[in-house]
Amino acid sequence: MVNYTIPVIYWNEQSKQFMIRRFVFILFLIFPLIPIAQETDVETMNLQEISRRLENPLSDLWSLTIQENLYINTGTLIDGTEISNVLFFQPFMPFPVGSNKMLIIRPVFPVVTNQVTTIDEPAESTTCKTGFGDMQLITAFGPDKQSGTVWGVGATFKFPTASGSEFGHGKWQAGPSAMIIYLGKPWTIGLVVQHWVSFAGNNNREEINQTDIQYIARRSLPGAWTIGMGPNIIINWNADVNNKLTLPVGLGLTKTVKISNTPVKMRIEPQYSIIKPNDYGSKWNIRVQLSPVINRPY
């Protein structure tokens, strides 16, 4: 899972219409994939097995994840609460290396909507602005295993691809990634860790030194259901002590179904930050995911 500085949405009629258009866009992304569902392997697996394998960060199943994060933010810099969201599109692309190793490549494409306030005397006006955020890429290499302890190591990157300064950090970032997951029956437990340090980019933007730790604890239930959580702990090492840590907890439900011949993992997971930056940060995050399994190109 990835982290971005949380943008702010002015939740008016314009933003509601934008969310409707975004939902329609997601539908158009998913349903053209139905005819190209994987035939090899998937046909011989039941939905319970597909659901369990999709929890594996080094799975051999190709999939697309569309993830919406709806944030409710608080802090000393604002009055009351503000709502924001970020939409991620994350293709998951595993490649076998030799007879028993796996290389995974996962780019992340963010769509960000910001509140833009214009001071026009004698009043202020607020509008919504949407753009592309900083693209991310995570790679990992490890053993090709479908049960027991699975591990992987690699590198993670963020690129200053944002279409405007309000949508990204303006910095080239890189660092290590590592993951260790126990794939059992019925439990899946593990960690996915990424760390980024900025090394180039706009000299007028703040330097980045940040760690993202996703902790995972999920239990499989009958009928291809899963209950559990997978929040992201964020540590901003350049911030002061009162704004350094975001520590959420959550509880969500996952259901794997078949739409035509395509397995699709659907998840909803509310998360609450028991520790957050004092100045501004997410108190609640409602995370929604759709992950259709797609055909391997080889």
Backbone hydrogen bonds, N-H to C=O, Kabsch-Sander energy under -0.5 kcal/mol:
donor,donor_aa,acceptor,acceptor_aa,energy
9,I,83,I,-2.6
11,W,9,I,-0.9
12,N,10,Y,-2.2
16,K,12,N,-2.0
17,Q,13,E,-2.2
18,F,14,Q,-1.9
19,M,15,S,-2.1
20,I,16,K,-1.8
21,R,17,Q,-2.2
22,R,18,F,-2.3
23,F,19,M,-2.2
24,V,20,I,-2.1
25,F,21,R,-2.2
26,I,22,R,-2.1
27,L,23,F,-2.0
28,F,24,V,-2.1
29,L,25,F,-1.5
30,I,26,I,-2.0
31,F,27,L,-2.2
33,L,30,I,-2.0
34,I,31,F,-1.3
36,I,33,L,-1.5
37,A,34,I,-1.1
42,V,40,T,-2.4
43,E,39,E,-1.0
44,T,41,D,-0.9
45,M,42,V,-1.2
50,I,46,N,-2.1
51,S,47,L,-2.6
52,R,48,Q,-1.9
53,R,49,E,-2.4
54,L,50,I,-2.0
55,E,51,S,-0.5
55,E,52,R,-0.9
56,N,53,R,-1.3
59,S,56,N,-1.7
62,W,60,D,-0.5
63,S,92,F,-1.5
64,L,292,P,-2.2
65,T,90,Q,-2.0
66,I,64,L,-0.5
66,I,290,L,-2.7
67,Q,65,T,-0.6
67,Q,88,F,-2.5
68,E,288,V,-2.7
69,N,86,V,-2.1
70,L,68,E,-0.6
70,L,286,I,-2.2
71,Y,69,N,-0.6
71,Y,84,S,-3.5
72,I,284,W,-2.4
73,N,71,Y,-0.5
73,N,82,E,-3.4
74,T,281,G,-2.3
76,T,278,N,-2.0
77,L,279,D,-2.2
78,I,75,G,-1.2
80,G,78,I,-0.6
82,E,73,N,-1.8
83,I,9,I,-0.6
84,S,71,Y,-2.1
86,V,69,N,-1.5
87,L,111,V,-2.3
88,F,67,Q,-3.0
89,F,109,F,-1.9
90,Q,65,T,-3.3
92,F,63,S,-3.4
93,M,91,P,-0.6
93,M,105,I,-2.0
95,F,103,L,-3.1
97,V,101,K,-2.5
100,N,97,V,-0.5
101,K,97,V,-1.0
102,M,142,G,-3.1
103,L,95,F,-2.8
104,I,140,A,-2.8
105,I,93,M,-2.1
106,R,138,I,-2.5
108,V,136,Q,-2.9
109,F,89,F,-2.5
111,V,87,L,-2.9
112,V,131,G,-2.9
113,T,85,N,-0.9
114,N,129,K,-3.6
115,Q,8,V,-0.9
116,V,114,N,-0.5
116,V,127,T,-2.9
117,T,115,Q,-0.5
118,T,116,V,-0.5
118,T,125,S,-3.2
120,D,118,T,-0.9
120,D,123,A,-2.1
121,E,119,I,-0.5
123,A,120,D,-2.5
125,S,118,T,-2.5
127,T,116,V,-2.3
129,K,114,N,-2.4
131,G,112,V,-2.6
133,G,110,P,-2.2
134,D,167,F,-0.6
135,M,133,G,-0.5
136,Q,108,V,-2.1
137,L,157,F,-2.4
138,I,106,R,-1.8
139,T,155,A,-2.6
140,A,104,I,-1.7
141,F,153,V,-2.4
142,G,102,M,-2.1
144,D,100,N,-2.3
145,K,143,P,-1.2
148,G,183,L,-2.3
150,V,148,G,-0.5
150,V,181,I,-3.5
152,G,179,M,-2.2
153,V,141,F,-2.0
154,G,177,S,-2.4
156,T,175,G,-2.8
157,F,137,L,-2.7
158,K,173,Q,-2.1
159,F,135,M,-2.9
161,T,159,F,-2.5
163,S,132,F,-2.3
167,F,164,G,-1.9
168,G,165,S,-0.7
172,W,200,A,-2.4
173,Q,158,K,-2.6
174,A,197,V,-1.7
175,G,156,T,-1.6
177,S,154,G,-1.9
178,A,193,V,-2.3
179,M,152,G,-2.5
180,I,191,L,-2.3
181,I,150,V,-3.2
182,Y,189,I,-3.7
183,L,148,G,-3.3
183,L,181,I,-0.7
184,G,182,Y,-0.9
184,G,187,W,-2.6
188,T,218,R,-2.7
189,I,182,Y,-1.9
190,G,216,I,-2.1
191,L,180,I,-2.4
192,V,214,Q,-2.2
193,V,178,A,-3.3
194,Q,212,D,-2.7
195,H,176,P,-1.6
196,W,210,Q,-2.9
197,V,174,A,-1.9
198,S,208,I,-2.2
199,F,172,W,-2.3
200,A,172,W,-0.9
202,N,170,G,-2.6
205,R,202,N,-1.6
210,Q,196,W,-2.3
211,T,235,I,-2.3
212,D,194,Q,-3.1
213,I,233,I,-2.6
214,Q,192,V,-3.0
214,Q,212,D,-0.5
215,Y,213,I,-0.6
215,Y,231,P,-1.6
216,I,190,G,-2.9
217,A,229,M,-2.4
218,R,188,T,-2.6
219,R,227,I,-3.2
220,S,186,P,-2.7
221,L,225,W,-3.3
224,A,221,L,-0.5
225,W,221,L,-1.0
226,T,254,T,-2.2
227,I,219,R,-2.3
228,G,252,G,-2.0
229,M,217,A,-2.2
233,I,213,I,-3.2
233,I,231,P,-0.5
234,I,246,T,-2.0
235,I,211,T,-2.5
236,N,234,I,-0.5
236,N,244,K,-3.0
237,W,209,N,-2.0
237,W,235,I,-0.9
238,N,209,N,-0.5
239,A,236,N,-1.4
243,N,240,D,-2.0
246,T,234,I,-2.4
247,L,275,I,-2.8
249,V,272,Y,-2.5
251,L,270,P,-1.7
252,G,228,G,-3.3
253,L,268,I,-1.9
254,T,226,T,-2.8
255,K,266,M,-2.7
256,T,224,A,-1.9
257,V,255,K,-0.5
257,V,264,V,-2.5
259,I,262,T,-2.8
260,S,258,K,-0.6
262,T,259,I,-2.2
264,V,257,V,-3.1
265,K,291,S,-2.3
266,M,255,K,-2.7
266,M,264,V,-0.5
267,R,289,Q,-2.3
268,I,253,L,-2.0
269,E,287,R,-2.7
271,Q,285,N,-2.4
272,Y,249,V,-3.2
273,S,283,K,-2.4
274,I,247,L,-1.9
274,I,272,Y,-0.8
275,I,247,L,-1.1
278,N,242,N,-2.3
281,G,74,T,-1.9
283,K,72,I,-3.0
284,W,72,I,-1.7
285,N,271,Q,-2.4
286,I,70,L,-2.9
287,R,269,E,-1.8
287,R,285,N,-0.8
288,V,68,E,-2.4
289,Q,267,R,-2.6
290,L,66,I,-1.8
291,S,265,K,-2.6
293,V,263,P,-2.7
294,I,62,W,-1.7
295,N,36,I,-1.0
